[in-house]
């Protein structure tokens, strides 16, 4: 029986197309069971209270087997992504960086915290999840 991987994708809402593209890529991979734990524009945490939002996000991160950091250069300008990745690190949740399709440069906010960084390729992302996940 295939393992089920619980994955939190740290991303920027201003670049939510990368999040949806990664979700689609992983969902289309046969024999790979994945449950997404992050918050998206279509499933927001309805609060403007930062402490409440951080508490909900931390629950999601801690219940994940791995965190994927979308390593586009925009990540270097997202305090939320930095907080999510630091929360994962400080709680022993492994991080992998995924460099979005077509990007030449990547964010050190992600790459300085990740165990491995991979390009936008189904097999390299799936292999990294399998190799580094707590599942």
GIMO-V930077 format. One record per helix or strand of 3 or more residues. SS is the DSSP state (@ for helix, = for strand). FROM is the first residue (numbers start at 1). LEN is the number of residues. If there is no record, write none. Layout:
ss = <SS:SS>
from = <FROM:FROM>
len = <LEN:LEN>
This chain:
ss = <=:@:=:@:=:@:@:=:@:=:@>
from = <4:13:33:50:66:73:79:95:108:116:122>
len = <7:15:4:13:5:5:12:5:4:4:11>
